[in-house]
Amino acid sequence: MNKPKIIAYLKPTCGWSNGVRAIFKKYDLAYEDRDIINDPAQRQEMVEKSGQMLSPCVVIDGHMLADVSGDEVEAWMLAKNIVQPNDRMPDVPTNESCSRHTHLYAKI
């Protein structure tokens, strides 16, 4: 099975973003992690490509998944046969929002 090309527009510390990272780790998938907090150009690119401002956004083989959780990314990849089910457990919750602390101290 060919490995997909994945670009993930993520926040450095965010429950949703960490959930997406955990799914990629669960399936041993390489991906490009684009920091939308510390790199305004990456955030702008995400908005232009997704048509909206919410994150995480993930592009898998050219298909945009906008404002998704790790659970949603996993379900989409399983439905498209990009990955096969496995018994590995993610190392963090895959469908959890950012903490209040994270939002209070985020740059945006």
Stockholm file with secondary structure:
# STOCKHOLM 1.0

chainA/1-108         MNKPKIIAYLKPTCGWSNGVRAIFKKYDLAYEDRDIINDPAQRQEMVEKSGQMLSPCVVIDGHMLADVSGDEVEAWMLAKNIVQPNDRMPDVPTNESCSRHTHLYAKI
#=GR chainA/1-108 SS CCCCCEEEEECSSCHHHHHHHHHHHHTTCCCEEEETTTCHHHHHHHHHHHSSSCSCEEEETTEEEESCCHHHHHHHHHHTTSSCCCCCCCSSCSSCCCCHHHHHHCCC
#=GC SS_cons         CCCCCEEEEECSSCHHHHHHHHHHHHTTCCCEEEETTTCHHHHHHHHHHHSSSCSCEEEETTEEEESCCHHHHHHHHHHTTSSCCCCCCCSSCSSCCCCHHHHHHCCC
//
